[in-house]
Amino acid sequence: MEDRINDLESRIAFQEHTIQELQDLVATHQKQLYDMEEAMKVMARRISQMSTASSGTGVGSEEERPPHY
């Protein structure tokens, strides 16, 4: 009986350790995801600014008339 209790206690300790490791990993991934989302927003703004600056008028190149018109 005591061996079974020791075995169960050992399993619970292992599971608690594993759960803590998984929680830490999830927290790390959440922070990485947040950081990547912020970086993506910055890049999208920069691309938008570059597009606006290169066209000069803010009109996309697909809306511009070809030079022969």
PyMOL Python script that loads the backbone (N, CA, C, O; Angstrom):
from pymol import cmd

cmd.read_pdbstr("""\
ATOM      1  N   MET A   1       0.823  -1.197   0.000  1.00  0.00           N
ATOM      2  CA  MET A   1       0.000   0.000   0.000  1.00  0.00           C
ATOM      3  C   MET A   1       0.866   1.260   0.000  1.00  0.00           C
ATOM      4  O   MET A   1       0.584   2.217  -0.721  1.00  0.00           O
ATOM      5  N   GLU A   2       1.904   1.251   0.802  1.00  0.00           N
ATOM      6  CA  GLU A   2       2.793   2.414   0.873  1.00  0.00           C
ATOM      7  C   GLU A   2       3.524   2.629  -0.446  1.00  0.00           C
ATOM      8  O   GLU A   2       3.776   3.767  -0.844  1.00  0.00           O
ATOM      9  N   ASP A   3       3.863   1.534  -1.123  1.00  0.00           N
ATOM     10  CA  ASP A   3       4.519   1.659  -2.431  1.00  0.00           C
ATOM     11  C   ASP A   3       3.595   2.340  -3.443  1.00  0.00           C
ATOM     12  O   ASP A   3       4.042   3.155  -4.249  1.00  0.00           O
ATOM     13  N   ARG A   4       2.320   2.004  -3.395  1.00  0.00           N
ATOM     14  CA  ARG A   4       1.357   2.625  -4.313  1.00  0.00           C
ATOM     15  C   ARG A   4       1.222   4.117  -4.030  1.00  0.00           C
ATOM     16  O   ARG A   4       1.141   4.928  -4.953  1.00  0.00           O
ATOM     17  N   ILE A   5       1.199   4.469  -2.759  1.00  0.00           N
ATOM     18  CA  ILE A   5       1.097   5.882  -2.390  1.00  0.00           C
ATOM     19  C   ILE A   5       2.338   6.629  -2.861  1.00  0.00           C
ATOM     20  O   ILE A   5       2.234   7.726  -3.409  1.00  0.00           O
ATOM     21  N   ASN A   6       3.511   6.038  -2.648  1.00  0.00           N
ATOM     22  CA  ASN A   6       4.755   6.667  -3.106  1.00  0.00           C
ATOM     23  C   ASN A   6       4.762   6.827  -4.625  1.00  0.00           C
ATOM     24  O   ASN A   6       5.196   7.852  -5.151  1.00  0.00           O
ATOM     25  N   ASP A   7       4.276   5.799  -5.318  1.00  0.00           N
ATOM     26  CA  ASP A   7       4.216   5.860  -6.776  1.00  0.00           C
ATOM     27  C   ASP A   7       3.278   6.985  -7.232  1.00  0.00           C
ATOM     28  O   ASP A   7       3.610   7.748  -8.139  1.00  0.00           O
ATOM     29  N   LEU A   8       2.118   7.079  -6.600  1.00  0.00           N
ATOM     30  CA  LEU A   8       1.169   8.141  -6.950  1.00  0.00           C
ATOM     31  C   LEU A   8       1.743   9.524  -6.643  1.00  0.00           C
ATOM     32  O   LEU A   8       1.583  10.451  -7.437  1.00  0.00           O
ATOM     33  N   GLU A   9       2.402   9.665  -5.511  1.00  0.00           N
ATOM     34  CA  GLU A   9       3.021  10.946  -5.167  1.00  0.00           C
ATOM     35  C   GLU A   9       4.100  11.318  -6.179  1.00  0.00           C
ATOM     36  O   GLU A   9       4.237  12.482  -6.556  1.00  0.00           O
ATOM     37  N   SER A  10       4.853  10.328  -6.607  1.00  0.00           N
ATOM     38  CA  SER A  10       5.895  10.567  -7.602  1.00  0.00           C
ATOM     39  C   SER A  10       5.281  11.001  -8.932  1.00  0.00           C
ATOM     40  O   SER A  10       5.772  11.926  -9.580  1.00  0.00           O
ATOM     41  N   ARG A  11       4.219  10.334  -9.326  1.00  0.00           N
ATOM     42  CA  ARG A  11       3.545  10.695 -10.576  1.00  0.00           C
ATOM     43  C   ARG A  11       2.957  12.104 -10.510  1.00  0.00           C
ATOM     44  O   ARG A  11       3.057  12.872 -11.467  1.00  0.00           O
ATOM     45  N   ILE A  12       2.350  12.432  -9.384  1.00  0.00           N
ATOM     46  CA  ILE A  12       1.767  13.769  -9.226  1.00  0.00           C
ATOM     47  C   ILE A  12       2.856  14.827  -9.283  1.00  0.00           C
ATOM     48  O   ILE A  12       2.677  15.865  -9.921  1.00  0.00           O
ATOM     49  N   ALA A  13       3.978  14.580  -8.629  1.00  0.00           N
ATOM     50  CA  ALA A  13       5.081  15.542  -8.653  1.00  0.00           C
ATOM     51  C   ALA A  13       5.586  15.729 -10.084  1.00  0.00           C
ATOM     52  O   ALA A  13       5.851  16.853 -10.510  1.00  0.00           O
ATOM     53  N   PHE A  14       5.718  14.635 -10.818  1.00  0.00           N
ATOM     54  CA  PHE A  14       6.164  14.717 -12.208  1.00  0.00           C
ATOM     55  C   PHE A  14       5.157  15.503 -13.048  1.00  0.00           C
ATOM     56  O   PHE A  14       5.545  16.340 -13.862  1.00  0.00           O
ATOM     57  N   GLN A  15       3.866  15.235 -12.851  1.00  0.00           N
ATOM     58  CA  GLN A  15       2.831  15.937 -13.609  1.00  0.00           C
ATOM     59  C   GLN A  15       2.814  17.425 -13.279  1.00  0.00           C
ATOM     60  O   GLN A  15       2.655  18.256 -14.173  1.00  0.00           O
ATOM     61  N   GLU A  16       2.977  17.765 -12.003  1.00  0.00           N
ATOM     62  CA  GLU A  16       3.011  19.174 -11.618  1.00  0.00           C
ATOM     63  C   GLU A  16       4.196  19.881 -12.272  1.00  0.00           C
ATOM     64  O   GLU A  16       4.077  21.018 -12.727  1.00  0.00           O
ATOM     65  N   HIS A  17       5.326  19.203 -12.313  1.00  0.00           N
ATOM     66  CA  HIS A  17       6.514  19.775 -12.952  1.00  0.00           C
ATOM     67  C   HIS A  17       6.268  19.974 -14.454  1.00  0.00           C
ATOM     68  O   HIS A  17       6.606  21.017 -15.014  1.00  0.00           O
ATOM     69  N   THR A  18       5.687  18.977 -15.085  1.00  0.00           N
ATOM     70  CA  THR A  18       5.392  19.061 -16.513  1.00  0.00           C
ATOM     71  C   THR A  18       4.394  20.177 -16.806  1.00  0.00           C
ATOM     72  O   THR A  18       4.558  20.921 -17.773  1.00  0.00           O
ATOM     73  N   ILE A  19       3.372  20.293 -15.981  1.00  0.00           N
ATOM     74  CA  ILE A  19       2.376  21.354 -16.169  1.00  0.00           C
ATOM     75  C   ILE A  19       3.030  22.720 -16.045  1.00  0.00           C
ATOM     76  O   ILE A  19       2.730  23.617 -16.833  1.00  0.00           O
ATOM     77  N   GLN A  20       3.914  22.896 -15.079  1.00  0.00           N
ATOM     78  CA  GLN A  20       4.598  24.178 -14.910  1.00  0.00           C
ATOM     79  C   GLN A  20       5.464  24.501 -16.129  1.00  0.00           C
ATOM     80  O   GLN A  20       5.492  25.640 -16.594  1.00  0.00           O
ATOM     81  N   GLU A  21       6.170  23.490 -16.640  1.00  0.00           N
ATOM     82  CA  GLU A  21       6.980  23.707 -17.840  1.00  0.00           C
ATOM     83  C   GLU A  21       6.109  24.116 -19.029  1.00  0.00           C
ATOM     84  O   GLU A  21       6.476  25.007 -19.794  1.00  0.00           O
ATOM     85  N   LEU A  22       4.968  23.472 -19.178  1.00  0.00           N
ATOM     86  CA  LEU A  22       4.059  23.798 -20.279  1.00  0.00           C
ATOM     87  C   LEU A  22       3.477  25.201 -20.118  1.00  0.00           C
ATOM     88  O   LEU A  22       3.330  25.927 -21.102  1.00  0.00           O
ATOM     89  N   GLN A  23       3.148  25.583 -18.894  1.00  0.00           N
ATOM     90  CA  GLN A  23       2.638  26.934 -18.657  1.00  0.00           C
ATOM     91  C   GLN A  23       3.695  27.979 -19.003  1.00  0.00           C
ATOM     92  O   GLN A  23       3.386  29.011 -19.598  1.00  0.00           O
ATOM     93  N   ASP A  24       4.936  27.706 -18.628  1.00  0.00           N
ATOM     94  CA  ASP A  24       6.024  28.628 -18.962  1.00  0.00           C
ATOM     95  C   ASP A  24       6.193  28.743 -20.475  1.00  0.00           C
ATOM     96  O   ASP A  24       6.409  29.834 -21.003  1.00  0.00           O
ATOM     97  N   LEU A  25       6.094  27.618 -21.160  1.00  0.00           N
ATOM     98  CA  LEU A  25       6.232  27.608 -22.611  1.00  0.00           C
ATOM     99  C   LEU A  25       5.096  28.383 -23.278  1.00  0.00           C
ATOM    100  O   LEU A  25       5.330  29.138 -24.222  1.00  0.00           O
ATOM    101  N   VAL A  26       3.879  28.201 -22.797  1.00  0.00           N
ATOM    102  CA  VAL A  26       2.738  28.933 -23.345  1.00  0.00           C
ATOM    103  C   VAL A  26       2.923  30.431 -23.127  1.00  0.00           C
ATOM    104  O   VAL A  26       2.641  31.225 -24.025  1.00  0.00           O
ATOM    105  N   ALA A  27       3.392  30.823 -21.951  1.00  0.00           N
ATOM    106  CA  ALA A  27       3.618  32.242 -21.675  1.00  0.00           C
ATOM    107  C   ALA A  27       4.682  32.810 -22.610  1.00  0.00           C
ATOM    108  O   ALA A  27       4.542  33.927 -23.108  1.00  0.00           O
ATOM    109  N   THR A  28       5.740  32.046 -22.849  1.00  0.00           N
ATOM    110  CA  THR A  28       6.793  32.476 -23.770  1.00  0.00           C
ATOM    111  C   THR A  28       6.237  32.645 -25.180  1.00  0.00           C
ATOM    112  O   THR A  28       6.527  33.633 -25.854  1.00  0.00           O
ATOM    113  N   HIS A  29       5.446  31.688 -25.617  1.00  0.00           N
ATOM    114  CA  HIS A  29       4.858  31.758 -26.958  1.00  0.00           C
ATOM    115  C   HIS A  29       3.883  32.924 -27.078  1.00  0.00           C
ATOM    116  O   HIS A  29       3.813  33.566 -28.126  1.00  0.00           O
ATOM    117  N   GLN A  30       3.137  33.200 -26.025  1.00  0.00           N
ATOM    118  CA  GLN A  30       2.221  34.342 -26.065  1.00  0.00           C
ATOM    119  C   GLN A  30       2.992  35.639 -26.240  1.00  0.00           C
ATOM    120  O   GLN A  30       2.586  36.502 -27.019  1.00  0.00           O
ATOM    121  N   LYS A  31       4.103  35.785 -25.522  1.00  0.00           N
ATOM    122  CA  LYS A  31       4.909  37.001 -25.642  1.00  0.00           C
ATOM    123  C   LYS A  31       5.507  37.102 -27.041  1.00  0.00           C
ATOM    124  O   LYS A  31       5.510  38.180 -27.636  1.00  0.00           O
ATOM    125  N   GLN A  32       6.012  35.991 -27.570  1.00  0.00           N
ATOM    126  CA  GLN A  32       6.570  36.009 -28.921  1.00  0.00           C
ATOM    127  C   GLN A  32       5.499  36.390 -29.944  1.00  0.00           C
ATOM    128  O   GLN A  32       5.762  37.171 -30.859  1.00  0.00           O
ATOM    129  N   LEU A  33       4.312  35.849 -29.792  1.00  0.00           N
ATOM    130  CA  LEU A  33       3.215  36.160 -30.712  1.00  0.00           C
ATOM    131  C   LEU A  33       2.859  37.637 -30.636  1.00  0.00           C
ATOM    132  O   LEU A  33       2.661  38.281 -31.667  1.00  0.00           O
ATOM    133  N   TYR A  34       2.778  38.174 -29.436  1.00  0.00           N
ATOM    134  CA  TYR A  34       2.481  39.599 -29.268  1.00  0.00           C
ATOM    135  C   TYR A  34       3.565  40.445 -29.934  1.00  0.00           C
ATOM    136  O   TYR A  34       3.265  41.402 -30.648  1.00  0.00           O
ATOM    137  N   ASP A  35       4.830  40.085 -29.692  1.00  0.00           N
ATOM    138  CA  ASP A  35       5.941  40.832 -30.293  1.00  0.00           C
ATOM    139  C   ASP A  35       5.888  40.779 -31.819  1.00  0.00           C
ATOM    140  O   ASP A  35       6.132  41.784 -32.486  1.00  0.00           O
ATOM    141  N   MET A  36       5.570  39.603 -32.372  1.00  0.00           N
ATOM    142  CA  MET A  36       5.482  39.473 -33.827  1.00  0.00           C
ATOM    143  C   MET A  36       4.311  40.273 -34.389  1.00  0.00           C
ATOM    144  O   MET A  36       4.423  40.867 -35.461  1.00  0.00           O
ATOM    145  N   GLU A  37       3.192  40.291 -33.673  1.00  0.00           N
ATOM    146  CA  GLU A  37       2.051  41.089 -34.130  1.00  0.00           C
ATOM    147  C   GLU A  37       2.405  42.574 -34.153  1.00  0.00           C
ATOM    148  O   GLU A  37       2.045  43.287 -35.090  1.00  0.00           O
ATOM    149  N   GLU A  38       3.107  43.035 -33.128  1.00  0.00           N
ATOM    150  CA  GLU A  38       3.518  44.439 -33.090  1.00  0.00           C
ATOM    151  C   GLU A  38       4.495  44.749 -34.228  1.00  0.00           C
ATOM    152  O   GLU A  38       4.390  45.795 -34.869  1.00  0.00           O
ATOM    153  N   ALA A  39       5.439  43.845 -34.477  1.00  0.00           N
ATOM    154  CA  ALA A  39       6.399  44.049 -35.569  1.00  0.00           C
ATOM    155  C   ALA A  39       5.678  44.073 -36.913  1.00  0.00           C
ATOM    156  O   ALA A  39       6.025  44.861 -37.793  1.00  0.00           O
ATOM    157  N   MET A  40       4.681  43.218 -37.069  1.00  0.00           N
ATOM    158  CA  MET A  40       3.929  43.180 -38.319  1.00  0.00           C
ATOM    159  C   MET A  40       3.154  44.484 -38.526  1.00  0.00           C
ATOM    160  O   MET A  40       3.061  44.975 -39.651  1.00  0.00           O
ATOM    161  N   LYS A  41       2.601  45.044 -37.455  1.00  0.00           N
ATOM    162  CA  LYS A  41       1.897  46.326 -37.565  1.00  0.00           C
ATOM    163  C   LYS A  41       2.860  47.432 -37.992  1.00  0.00           C
ATOM    164  O   LYS A  41       2.525  48.270 -38.830  1.00  0.00           O
ATOM    165  N   VAL A  42       4.055  47.426 -37.410  1.00  0.00           N
ATOM    166  CA  VAL A  42       5.058  48.432 -37.768  1.00  0.00           C
ATOM    167  C   VAL A  42       5.436  48.287 -39.239  1.00  0.00           C
ATOM    168  O   VAL A  42       5.510  49.280 -39.962  1.00  0.00           O
ATOM    169  N   MET A  43       5.676  47.053 -39.682  1.00  0.00           N
ATOM    170  CA  MET A  43       6.038  46.832 -41.082  1.00  0.00           C
ATOM    171  C   MET A  43       4.914  47.249 -42.023  1.00  0.00           C
ATOM    172  O   MET A  43       5.174  47.831 -43.076  1.00  0.00           O
ATOM    173  N   ALA A  44       3.672  46.957 -41.655  1.00  0.00           N
ATOM    174  CA  ALA A  44       2.535  47.349 -42.499  1.00  0.00           C
ATOM    175  C   ALA A  44       2.454  48.868 -42.618  1.00  0.00           C
ATOM    176  O   ALA A  44       2.186  49.394 -43.698  1.00  0.00           O
ATOM    177  N   ARG A  45       2.684  49.576 -41.507  1.00  0.00           N
ATOM    178  CA  ARG A  45       2.682  51.044 -41.562  1.00  0.00           C
ATOM    179  C   ARG A  45       3.803  51.555 -42.448  1.00  0.00           C
ATOM    180  O   ARG A  45       3.605  52.477 -43.239  1.00  0.00           O
ATOM    181  N   ARG A  46       4.986  50.957 -42.317  1.00  0.00           N
ATOM    182  CA  ARG A  46       6.123  51.395 -43.136  1.00  0.00           C
ATOM    183  C   ARG A  46       5.863  51.147 -44.617  1.00  0.00           C
ATOM    184  O   ARG A  46       6.170  51.999 -45.451  1.00  0.00           O
ATOM    185  N   ILE A  47       5.306  50.002 -44.947  1.00  0.00           N
ATOM    186  CA  ILE A  47       4.993  49.690 -46.346  1.00  0.00           C
ATOM    187  C   ILE A  47       3.966  50.682 -46.875  1.00  0.00           C
ATOM    188  O   ILE A  47       4.079  51.165 -48.002  1.00  0.00           O
ATOM    189  N   SER A  48       2.979  50.978 -46.064  1.00  0.00           N
ATOM    190  CA  SER A  48       1.966  51.948 -46.474  1.00  0.00           C
ATOM    191  C   SER A  48       2.587  53.320 -46.697  1.00  0.00           C
ATOM    192  O   SER A  48       2.263  53.999 -47.671  1.00  0.00           O
ATOM    193  N   GLN A  49       3.475  53.730 -45.802  1.00  0.00           N
ATOM    194  CA  GLN A  49       4.145  55.023 -45.950  1.00  0.00           C
ATOM    195  C   GLN A  49       5.030  55.038 -47.191  1.00  0.00           C
ATOM    196  O   GLN A  49       5.069  56.032 -47.917  1.00  0.00           O
ATOM    197  N   MET A  50       5.741  53.937 -47.436  1.00  0.00           N
ATOM    198  CA  MET A  50       6.607  53.860 -48.611  1.00  0.00           C
ATOM    199  C   MET A  50       5.776  53.914 -49.886  1.00  0.00           C
ATOM    200  O   MET A  50       6.163  54.566 -50.855  1.00  0.00           O
ATOM    201  N   SER A  51       4.652  53.240 -49.887  1.00  0.00           N
ATOM    202  CA  SER A  51       3.775  53.245 -51.058  1.00  0.00           C
ATOM    203  C   SER A  51       3.240  54.646 -51.319  1.00  0.00           C
ATOM    204  O   SER A  51       3.201  55.107 -52.460  1.00  0.00           O
ATOM    205  N   THR A  52       2.834  55.309 -50.261  1.00  0.00           N
ATOM    206  CA  THR A  52       2.319  56.671 -50.392  1.00  0.00           C
ATOM    207  C   THR A  52       3.414  57.620 -50.845  1.00  0.00           C
ATOM    208  O   THR A  52       3.185  58.471 -51.704  1.00  0.00           O
ATOM    209  N   ALA A  53       4.599  57.479 -50.275  1.00  0.00           N
ATOM    210  CA  ALA A  53       5.713  58.367 -50.618  1.00  0.00           C
ATOM    211  C   ALA A  53       6.184  58.143 -52.051  1.00  0.00           C
ATOM    212  O   ALA A  53       6.541  59.101 -52.737  1.00  0.00           O
ATOM    213  N   SER A  54       6.191  56.902 -52.511  1.00  0.00           N
ATOM    214  CA  SER A  54       6.690  56.627 -53.861  1.00  0.00           C
ATOM    215  C   SER A  54       5.725  57.112 -54.938  1.00  0.00           C
ATOM    216  O   SER A  54       6.143  57.477 -56.037  1.00  0.00           O
ATOM    217  N   SER A  55       4.447  57.114 -54.620  1.00  0.00           N
ATOM    218  CA  SER A  55       3.485  57.581 -55.618  1.00  0.00           C
ATOM    219  C   SER A  55       3.329  59.094 -55.574  1.00  0.00           C
ATOM    220  O   SER A  55       2.916  59.707 -56.559  1.00  0.00           O
ATOM    221  N   GLY A  56       3.648  59.682 -54.469  1.00  0.00           N
ATOM    222  CA  GLY A  56       3.576  61.128 -54.350  1.00  0.00           C
ATOM    223  C   GLY A  56       2.184  61.656 -54.112  1.00  0.00           C
ATOM    224  O   GLY A  56       2.008  62.656 -53.417  1.00  0.00           O
ATOM    225  N   THR A  57       1.206  61.009 -54.671  1.00  0.00           N
ATOM    226  CA  THR A  57      -0.171  61.483 -54.527  1.00  0.00           C
ATOM    227  C   THR A  57      -0.979  60.605 -53.599  1.00  0.00           C
ATOM    228  O   THR A  57      -2.099  60.954 -53.225  1.00  0.00           O
ATOM    229  N   GLY A  58      -0.428  59.489 -53.233  1.00  0.00           N
ATOM    230  CA  GLY A  58      -1.187  58.561 -52.411  1.00  0.00           C
ATOM    231  C   GLY A  58      -2.046  57.628 -53.233  1.00  0.00           C
ATOM    232  O   GLY A  58      -2.742  56.778 -52.678  1.00  0.00           O
ATOM    233  N   VAL A  59      -2.010  57.771 -54.554  1.00  0.00           N
ATOM    234  CA  VAL A  59      -2.786  56.913 -55.447  1.00  0.00           C
ATOM    235  C   VAL A  59      -1.946  55.693 -55.773  1.00  0.00           C
ATOM    236  O   VAL A  59      -0.762  55.820 -56.088  1.00  0.00           O
ATOM    237  N   GLY A  60      -2.538  54.520 -55.701  1.00  0.00           N
ATOM    238  CA  GLY A  60      -1.814  53.302 -56.011  1.00  0.00           C
ATOM    239  C   GLY A  60      -1.432  53.228 -57.468  1.00  0.00           C
ATOM    240  O   GLY A  60      -2.101  53.831 -58.308  1.00  0.00           O
ATOM    241  N   SER A  61      -0.380  52.509 -57.792  1.00  0.00           N
ATOM    242  CA  SER A  61       0.108  52.429 -59.170  1.00  0.00           C
ATOM    243  C   SER A  61      -0.910  51.791 -60.105  1.00  0.00           C
ATOM    244  O   SER A  61      -0.898  52.072 -61.304  1.00  0.00           O
ATOM    245  N   GLU A  62      -1.792  50.941 -59.587  1.00  0.00           N
ATOM    246  CA  GLU A  62      -2.792  50.322 -60.448  1.00  0.00           C
ATOM    247  C   GLU A  62      -3.863  51.316 -60.877  1.00  0.00           C
ATOM    248  O   GLU A  62      -4.598  51.046 -61.826  1.00  0.00           O
ATOM    249  N   GLU A  63      -3.970  52.455 -60.204  1.00  0.00           N
ATOM    250  CA  GLU A  63      -4.950  53.473 -60.558  1.00  0.00           C
ATOM    251  C   GLU A  63      -4.353  54.575 -61.434  1.00  0.00           C
ATOM    252  O   GLU A  63      -5.095  55.415 -61.943  1.00  0.00           O
ATOM    253  N   GLU A  64      -3.059  54.590 -61.619  1.00  0.00           N
ATOM    254  CA  GLU A  64      -2.416  55.626 -62.420  1.00  0.00           C
ATOM    255  C   GLU A  64      -2.607  55.343 -63.904  1.00  0.00           C
ATOM    256  O   GLU A  64      -2.708  54.189 -64.320  1.00  0.00           O
ATOM    257  N   ARG A  65      -2.656  56.415 -64.702  1.00  0.00           N
ATOM    258  CA  ARG A  65      -2.755  56.257 -66.150  1.00  0.00           C
ATOM    259  C   ARG A  65      -1.370  55.993 -66.712  1.00  0.00           C
ATOM    260  O   ARG A  65      -0.382  56.541 -66.222  1.00  0.00           O
ATOM    261  N   PRO A  66      -1.292  55.169 -67.722  1.00  0.00           N
ATOM    262  CA  PRO A  66      -0.001  54.956 -68.380  1.00  0.00           C
ATOM    263  C   PRO A  66       0.484  56.259 -69.010  1.00  0.00           C
ATOM    264  O   PRO A  66      -0.341  57.132 -69.280  1.00  0.00           O
ATOM    265  N   PRO A  67       1.770  56.429 -69.255  1.00  0.00           N
ATOM    266  CA  PRO A  67       2.315  57.681 -69.764  1.00  0.00           C
ATOM    267  C   PRO A  67       1.798  58.073 -71.147  1.00  0.00           C
ATOM    268  O   PRO A  67       1.866  59.255 -71.483  1.00  0.00           O
ATOM    269  N   HIS A  68       1.289  57.162 -71.963  1.00  0.00           N
ATOM    270  CA  HIS A  68       0.853  57.508 -73.315  1.00  0.00           C
ATOM    271  C   HIS A  68      -0.533  58.145 -73.350  1.00  0.00           C
ATOM    272  O   HIS A  68      -0.996  58.505 -74.432  1.00  0.00           O
ATOM    273  N   TYR A  69      -1.210  58.297 -72.228  1.00  0.00           N
ATOM    274  CA  TYR A  69      -2.522  58.957 -72.214  1.00  0.00           C
ATOM    275  C   TYR A  69      -2.377  60.440 -72.050  1.00  0.00           C
ATOM    276  O   TYR A  69      -3.376  61.159 -72.016  1.00  0.00           O
TER     277      TYR A  69
END
""", "prot")
cmd.dss("prot")
cmd.show_as("cartoon", "prot")
cmd.util.cbc("prot")
cmd.orient("prot")
